[in-house]
Amino acid sequence: MPTILITGANRGIGLALSQSYLADGWRVLATSRNSSGEVASGAEQLLLDVSSEDSITELGRQLQGTAIDIIWNNAGVYLDKGQSLEQLKMHTWLQTFAINSIAPVKIAQALHANLQASQRKVLAFTTSKMGSLTENGQQAFAYRSSKSALNMAVRCLAHDYSKQKISCLLLHPGHVRTAMGGAEGAIDTATSVAGMRSIVDRANTDNYPQMNSRYYDYDGTVIPW
Ligand SMILES: NC(=O)c1ccc[n+]([C@@H]2O[C@H](COP(=O)([O-])OP(=O)(O)OC[C@H]3O[C@@H](n4cnc5c(N)ncnc54)[C@H](OP(=O)(O)O)[C@@H]3O)[C@@H](O)[C@H]2O)c1
């Protein structure tokens, strides 16, 4: 039975990802920031506050010896939604970077041995099209820059892990109707998850050169950096 670990799995896209993999018979390790965050029925719940280095280290300790085929860094925040630069506090920007840019890469590092022990060796990162320098829009300084930084950090990671044929994939989920995306989102979580899974589930150590370090939209098109 293949195993996947999903962060931020108690609601939104993370919950829908968990339900989708469970329905296909996967073992799902679902992390939530605290125990009050309910994960999908059938998933194994693990506590992880991605903004805490100690929490990431503890997760690595708990999972020692567990092979994990896909690690999906999904947890994220959009703390400056609707805020102008004048309204945006440095603390908010730094917190956004800690959660959206740094944590996913530190989690990948902490669980490197788990990935190495698996068959597929896939690192998936939920980024955003809002991190594209080419398709840059206005406002959302913290969120946009945090996702651009994530994209760059994942490219660095892909270089580091290239000898081990670990696929590092950046996925834009679309504009999804969740707490973050709002009711005005263009698609539901099921559509987003189906699209992203059709990309991520193809990745393995054989087709790693074609897929590694790509910035994908959920519909399979490649987003310009
Ligand atoms: N929705 C969209 O339209 C859209 C578009 C582009 C990209 N994305 C990206 O997709 C991912 C999921 O977004 P979503 O729409 O599902 O958002 P969501 O419904 O707001 O869910 C966010 C998830 O991240 C978790 N999280 C936030 N901070 C955390 C922390 N410090 N430690 C642990 N977990 C934490 C939340 O946990 P709590 O319940 O504890 O807060 C929650 O489970 C994010 O990376 C987001 O940037 C979303």
PDBQT file of the ligand as one rigid body, heavy atoms in Angstrom, charges set to zero:
ROOT
HETATM    1  N1  LIG A 301      -7.719  28.160  -2.386  1.00  0.00    +0.000 N 
HETATM    2  C1  LIG A 301      -7.094  28.696  -3.404  1.00  0.00    +0.000 C 
HETATM    3  O1  LIG A 301      -7.719  29.318  -4.307  1.00  0.00    +0.000 OA
HETATM    4  C2  LIG A 301      -5.609  28.577  -3.542  1.00  0.00    +0.000 A 
HETATM    5  C3  LIG A 301      -4.996  29.114  -4.683  1.00  0.00    +0.000 A 
HETATM    6  C4  LIG A 301      -3.614  28.996  -4.830  1.00  0.00    +0.000 A 
HETATM    7  C5  LIG A 301      -2.880  28.319  -3.869  1.00  0.00    +0.000 A 
HETATM    8  N2  LIG A 301      -3.500  27.814  -2.771  1.00  0.00    +0.000 N 
HETATM    9  C6  LIG A 301      -2.650  27.114  -1.780  1.00  0.00    +0.000 C 
HETATM   10  O2  LIG A 301      -3.238  25.857  -1.462  1.00  0.00    +0.000 OA
HETATM   11  C7  LIG A 301      -2.869  25.463  -0.123  1.00  0.00    +0.000 C 
HETATM   12  C8  LIG A 301      -4.121  25.065   0.650  1.00  0.00    +0.000 C 
HETATM   13  O3  LIG A 301      -5.009  26.171   0.643  1.00  0.00    +0.000 OA
HETATM   14  P1  LIG A 301      -6.563  26.068   1.021  1.00  0.00    +0.000 P 
HETATM   15  O4  LIG A 301      -7.277  26.871   0.000  1.00  0.00    +0.000 OA
HETATM   16  O5  LIG A 301      -6.957  24.662   1.289  1.00  0.00    +0.000 OA
HETATM   17  O6  LIG A 301      -6.557  26.928   2.388  1.00  0.00    +0.000 OA
HETATM   18  P2  LIG A 301      -7.342  26.749   3.763  1.00  0.00    +0.000 P 
HETATM   19  O7  LIG A 301      -8.681  26.150   3.561  1.00  0.00    +0.000 OA
HETATM   20  O8  LIG A 301      -7.218  28.084   4.411  1.00  0.00    +0.000 OA
HETATM   21  O9  LIG A 301      -6.454  25.672   4.558  1.00  0.00    +0.000 OA
HETATM   22  C9  LIG A 301      -5.149  25.974   4.943  1.00  0.00    +0.000 C 
HETATM   23  C10 LIG A 301      -4.574  24.803   5.688  1.00  0.00    +0.000 C 
HETATM   24  O10 LIG A 301      -3.229  25.133   6.077  1.00  0.00    +0.000 OA
HETATM   25  C11 LIG A 301      -3.099  24.904   7.478  1.00  0.00    +0.000 C 
HETATM   26  N3  LIG A 301      -2.104  25.742   8.134  1.00  0.00    +0.000 N 
HETATM   27  C12 LIG A 301      -1.945  27.083   8.077  1.00  0.00    +0.000 A 
HETATM   28  N4  LIG A 301      -0.947  27.464   8.891  1.00  0.00    +0.000 NA
HETATM   29  C13 LIG A 301      -0.468  26.343   9.484  1.00  0.00    +0.000 A 
HETATM   30  C14 LIG A 301       0.556  26.081  10.442  1.00  0.00    +0.000 A 
HETATM   31  N5  LIG A 301       1.308  27.052  10.975  1.00  0.00    +0.000 N 
HETATM   32  N6  LIG A 301       0.793  24.788  10.790  1.00  0.00    +0.000 NA
HETATM   33  C15 LIG A 301       0.043  23.798  10.294  1.00  0.00    +0.000 A 
HETATM   34  N7  LIG A 301      -0.953  23.974   9.401  1.00  0.00    +0.000 NA
HETATM   35  C16 LIG A 301      -1.197  25.236   9.011  1.00  0.00    +0.000 A 
HETATM   36  C17 LIG A 301      -4.489  25.190   8.038  1.00  0.00    +0.000 C 
HETATM   37  O11 LIG A 301      -4.610  24.667   9.350  1.00  0.00    +0.000 OA
HETATM   38  P3  LIG A 301      -5.567  25.372  10.479  1.00  0.00    +0.000 P 
HETATM   39  O12 LIG A 301      -6.956  24.841  10.241  1.00  0.00    +0.000 OA
HETATM   40  O13 LIG A 301      -4.980  24.947  11.782  1.00  0.00    +0.000 OA
HETATM   41  O14 LIG A 301      -5.486  26.863  10.259  1.00  0.00    +0.000 OA
HETATM   42  C18 LIG A 301      -5.345  24.486   6.996  1.00  0.00    +0.000 C 
HETATM   43  O15 LIG A 301      -5.363  23.109   7.239  1.00  0.00    +0.000 OA
HETATM   44  C19 LIG A 301      -2.114  26.656   0.458  1.00  0.00    +0.000 C 
HETATM   45  O16 LIG A 301      -0.728  26.435   0.365  1.00  0.00    +0.000 OA
HETATM   46  C20 LIG A 301      -2.509  27.809  -0.452  1.00  0.00    +0.000 C 
HETATM   47  O17 LIG A 301      -1.553  28.850  -0.489  1.00  0.00    +0.000 OA
HETATM   48  C21 LIG A 301      -4.838  27.926  -2.581  1.00  0.00    +0.000 A 
ENDROOT
TORSDOF 0
